[in-house]
Amino acid sequence: MIALNINGQSHNVDVAADMPLLWVLRDVLALTGTKFGCGIAQCGACTVHLDGSPIRSCVLPVGSIGERRITTIEGVGSTAVGSRVQRAWLDSEVVQCGYCQSGQIMSAVALLTTTANPDDADINAAMAGNICRCGTYVRIRTAIKQAAKGS
Amino acid sequence: MSQASSRSINGVRNPRRAFLQASVAAGAALLLGFRLPLAAATSPKGGDPFAPNAFIRIDRHGGVTLIMPQVEMGQGVYTAVAMILAEELDVEWGQVRLEAAPPNDKLYGNPTFGIQVTGNSNSIRAFWTPLRKAGASARAILIEAAARRWKVDSGTCRAENSEVIHTASGRKLAYAALIDDAANIPPPKEPLLKSPADFKTIGKPLKRLDTPDKVNGKVIYGIDVMPPGLKFATLAACPVFGGKVGHVNDTKAKQVPGVHRVLALEDFVTVVGDHMWAAKQGLAALDVSWDEGPNAKVNSATVWKELREASEKPGVVAKAAGDAAKALREGKSLDAAYEMPFLAHATMEPMNCTVHVRADACEVWVGIQVLTRAQAIAAKVTGLPLEKVTVHNFLIGGGFGRRLEVDMVEKAVRIAKQVDGPVKVVWTREEDIQHDIYRPVYRDLLSASLANGRISGWTHRITGSSIMARWLPPAFQKGIDIDAIDSAADMPYDIPNLRVEYTRVEPPAVPTGFWRGVGPNNNVFAIESFIDELANKAGKDPVTFRRDMLGKNPRLRAAVDLAASKAGWGSALPVGHGRGIAAQVAFGSFIATVIEVEVDDQGEVSLKRIVSAVDTGIVVNPDTVVAQLQGGLIFGLTAALYGEITIDKGRVQQSNFHNYRMLRIDQVPNIEVHLIKSGEAPGGIGETGTTAGPPALGNAIYAATGVRLRRLPIDRIALAVGKSA
């Protein structure tokens, strides 16, 4: 059994240590807000936080996490920055199909947690790992700046 | 309620919770799935709701349910369709809840296609009048019901915010109080539609109804369904198109913890396990040899050789005016060939489908643009009658035409037939890209002559796959594919002598299908690039050259003027920068786009600024139109900058986002979209940005470098060495 702390709750999962966190979240714990996009850390759809830092859960072996706290899109709204980002996403009407947006929001929250007032270069650096096929990038940039202002 | 169920979303009811509740209620077999029985959902105390037509239900508590005939894949159609219905029905926007239509071509078929399909940027165009009539008819019935109650003439009453008001006395009756009376009143033969001047909802930038659950992880896409007892599968088709499974040794695969089954099903192998990881690991451990079949020698060179040869022969004439051949002989002429590559769709939600096959029924969970086709293929594969196949449709994590196909449903049902209980089949990204149904390769041969600074003669021969011939055969008649010539046969410039031809050539091995922008994504690129070449040959400014030939097309000319003005057309740019314009009439919208680029010494292209001017007729939700243009432009520019699927030994060579690249946020500048006010009928919008981007980009690159690129994606080597491609 592997013990995990996800969104403040303890979970014990009976899976192989090399199983990526993504599949533990989605298929074992039914936390399906975290998305499968590529499986090789190229698209960012699976982004979650480990102790607040963004990581690609599709390539993170669950056995390597230890006691670090996992935050997913289902839990990020309970943080001040998380709820501000979610609100900014809706205010700026960022979302189209929405499939990548869990990952986009997780990356944006991590950025704003460490950089309260990011400039365009900060946004580029933090968000370039997250692909959006609907092309919502212009509004993601707007929403991040709006969320920063709301702090 | 039909056998096939629907699912509701709104701001109050949480789809995940609803799903879980339904799951619990139905027990392990999940017979009900997402079906939220109407009585429980909207009419808790019993009694029929007022249901004047297939799109509207009003319950006795005033709840208004609008049935969505079209699927939501990010284009905002749920909100726009609801706005049209709410406008004519005069209901309070906050009271509206949505429910996805069940599979039923007769009730919910797209008026353009005759079947339930969401595509071709036509949801608003096709449903604009039918939905307005549906809303207006229901409103007229409710007004009549109130008038009878008050014993006044219905002409003295009006509707507002889910109430009927007797104007003179100020008396009011809520719709909810009228539904029993309304049930006995026949609908008017020709319901009176509102004048656009009286629109209260249409034209406002309302917040989308589908997005709140998309920012908190609660939204359920097809890939997220978790019926009890679910198993997980992933698959690998023969890497060579058309090949079959040869020998399979599953010893190692079956040793992977969590693997339950290994199946070889003629053209693909699949591993079923406790979760996707077990299935993936099992598939990786599977020792398979393939019977590659006749396509194992197909490569991109053979595809292009066949296409180019075919394109040199005359095609079927799709449009002819004047004498194009004579005009070409007499004028100063120019010839060019434009070429477009195969493209994958790469929707962010990879292909997937969940199926539960039982002896007497089949249940399917999927996000699909063609609901009834999903039901039909499941019935065909299982041998069950249609009414025994339940399809739950979901919000879609990217369509772009890929989910106009049902191959992922067909494969999942074949797997589910071998599995006890429900099985979720998820394609890896590699499988998704290597077994897509691809945007075809095209070759466009263009010739034109100039006289007095204008085009006097024009011929355009389009050569490529006919998707319609396979997908909707009646749309392929006498050798003409109406999609393949779209925006070419009806090109917007005033040219006296014109001939447009089409030649159908199916590429060897590679399956072809619709891609965002469909026919126009090829034609607008070829035409607008060539128009730029002709402007240069005529020695005229590209904007002036276009304007001068748009005298009969004032809507497009106004868009050209606005885009040029907003983009500062003609103002000085730094060295290495260039501006390009493209104008188009596509999907019933009139759009001009100016792109500014910088090209560096290595041939790398940076997008600096993008400006679009759009006349799409009456706008339902302006913010959605802007969003679709922004996103569509990025989609088209991604393809122009990077998109190409190549074939070697019958196999697709690209596999994931590292070698099938996408534009990312750091490469995308601000995108300004300017809407032009119009009282014309609404145009389509979802694909217009995609067709607009590539030619404006190519023309900007030419302006920056003097290099004309006639193939996509762009050739950076040609730009670096400064030679014409």
Interface residues (C-beta under 8 A of the other chain):
Chain A: V15 A16 M19 P20 W23 R26 D27 V28 A30 L31 T32 G33 T34 K35 F36 G37 C38 G39 I40 Q42 C43 A45 T72 I73 E74 G77 Q86 W89 L90 E93 V95 Q96 C97 G98 Y99 C100 Q101 S102 I105 I123 N124 A125 M127 A128 G129 N130 I131 C132 R133 C134 G135 T136 Y137 V138 R139 I140 R141
Chain B: M73 G74 Q75 G76 K207 R208 D210 T211 P212 K214 V215 N216 G217 K218 V219 I220 Y221 I223 D224 M226 F232 P257 G258 D274 H275 M276 W277 K280 A346 T347 M348 E349 P350 L395 I396 G397 G398 G399 F400 V426 T428 R429 E430 D623 A627 Q630 G631 G632 L633 I634 F635 T638 N656 F657 H658 M662 L663 R664 I665 D666 V668 N670 I671
